[in-house]
Amino acid sequence: MNTTDFQALVWQRGRELFRAMPWRESTDPYLVLVSELMLQQTQVERVIPKFNSFIARFPDVFGLASASLADVLIAWSGLGYNRRAKYLHQAAQKIVTDYGGLVPSTQAELVGLPGVGPNTAAAVLAYGFNQPVVFVETNIRSVYFHHFFEDATSVSDQALREVVRITLDSTQPRQWYWALMDYGNDLKRRGVGQITKSSHYKKQSPLQGSLREVRGQILRRLTRGDATEAELRSELEADGRFAAALADLIRDGLVERSRNQLNLTK
């Protein structure tokens, strides 16, 4: 498929499949940054209500930066992968101290923020600043695998990015990536453009029975107030994962031990 035909198809499918999302209603880079960290390894349907409540609590980068980590973790509770909340909090503080409260608009500056990798940085540039950057993620992979790598068994992101670069509609990058994302989501839902073709693909480990499951249980309990370790063990019916999960949370700076009490880091 040539570039012209591909772009016409993506634009058509984007119009047909457009999904309304709160972070598409405003292109404020702060809102884009929040949404991008929330969407890492988390479905859109789960993110939307949490995003709305989080932004109601922290409507701008100054409010987020000045909040306690405990308050941020409480607002984040339910999304999982809670390190993301800590990274977002630290990123907001760096944006305030280093950039006067303005989300930076270059790739190099963005990847210098905690929790922001190259693809997240590029997404912020595309959605928040309408810059014609190149990046890939799961939905985008599905589109390109379907149309350009149908017979391939293993595709590197480096090879994929080159095709994304060639076919990018640089006149409207923000809307172009929206269209790609919505089209890719539809392809995935229909079992087309399988992401297992990616040489970078790693299947997400199941939550049930994992250390991550217990970490989440501990954090959710502590959002309701401080507790002793004995109380936590009793309330959570702790198994052999508890000690390691608690140690991880303390090491990650998400939980503090003060005398005999455990609490979310203030």
Summary of the structure (lengths in Angstrom):
residues: 266
radius of gyration: 20.3
end to end distance: 54.7
largest distance: 66.2
contacts: 808
relative contact order: 0.12
helix: 61%
strand: 4%
